[in-house]
Amino acid sequence: MTDVRYAPTPSEIAEIDRANASGRQPVVLVHGLWLLDSSWDRWAAFFDDAGYAAVTPGWPDDPATVAEAHAHPEVFAHKGVGDVAAYQQVIIEKLHRKPAVIGHSFGGLLAQILAGRGLSAATVVIDPAPSRGVLPLPVSALKASAPVLANPANRGRAVTLTFEQFRYGFANAVSEEEAHELYETYSVPGSGVPIFQAAFANINPRTEAKADQHNPERGPMLVVSGERDHQVPWAIARATFDRQQENPNPTEIVEVPGRGHSLTIDAGWQEVAQLSLDFIRRFI
């Protein structure tokens, strides 16, 4: 019997069916904390136009809209990395072709987990949240995580970022006007669990925040880092690359100048989408 926690929604089933019926190479876009799958809408159209079939799964119990998310923040609570990875795996396994997987932030960690399970034909991880074995703890990353980590009770809560917190963690590399626009358009509450899992991954050998970087079925992987990212600075992206480079498949890293953690949703999103498309085209 299918665990109802991991049953795709009707809209996700429709995307899966459309991808399968198209015969095109699927590309699965995995969002991170404080965003919804709608944050990938422009990317989905971009990849569809390029001849791929985009699939944009949410996390378990994600609301359909930003307005619904703010009306019912409690639905985000208690979702951990393991829950979301299992949910994404169910969706991928319903596709007729092994997809490319692109993930941002905690979606980048999830993309590594899925690739480590042999579920991805090519993977792009953008400003990936740290996993077990990624040791650097830059001051900016600690400050960006402080809204959650400062209160241990937040592990069991959904946490909503204030504009100032979003500005520092996501939108530090854009104008004040664009930061407000991004905050109103995309920012939603997020589960506290993954932040604590990532923070303690290196002292918890049973952590869910870990990826198998040695599986020869992992496929090629690109790590993308925003030069000005506070949430996931270069040191974390580089350490992620160093671990993934232990895999026998090609592993590459690129730093995008002048960009922060909002690089997938801000006005320069297409530059990053094109980098991702170019990498996937080389291998699929």
Secondary structure, 3 states (H helix, E strand, C coil): CCCHHHCCCHHHHHHHHHHHHHCCCEEEEECCCCCCHHHHHHHHHHHHHCCCEEECCCCCCCCCCHHHHHHCHHHHCCCCHHHHHHHHHHHHHCCCCCCEEEEECHHHHHHHHHHHCCCCCEEEEECCCCCCCCCCCCHHHHHHHHHHHCCHHHHHCEECCCHHHHHHHCCCCCCHHHHHHHHHHHCCCEECHHHHHHHCHHHCCCCCCCCCCCCCCCCCEEEEEECCCCCCCHHHHHHHHHHHCCCCCCEEEEEECCCCCCCCCCCCHHHHHHHHHHHHHHHC
